[in-house]
Amino acid sequence: LVISSVVPGKGAEAAGLQAGDIVIQVDGKTVTGGVTLRGALDNHKPGDQVKVVYLRNGQTLETATILS
């Protein structure tokens, strides 16, 4: 799942995610598109922290973000 934009002041920006990053896992669940991302977030609510694994410039990186 490629991030097309990051909303200023929201959790993704605070976690350091940028447009162009490719999310590959959320809380240990593989993400291949919007449907799998929604499935990975089904058991979470706003305010929960989730671990995100993503690719940037060929490197695999990890961060955590608070859902809004």
FENHU-V981963 format. One line per field, one symbol per residue. psi: psi as a letter, one per 30 degrees, with the letter a starting at -180 (. if undefined). A space follows every 10 residues. Layout:
psi->???
This chain:
psi->jkkelkkkgl eeeefgklkf kjkfkkhfkk kfaeefeeef fegllkfkkk kkklkkhfkk lklklkk.
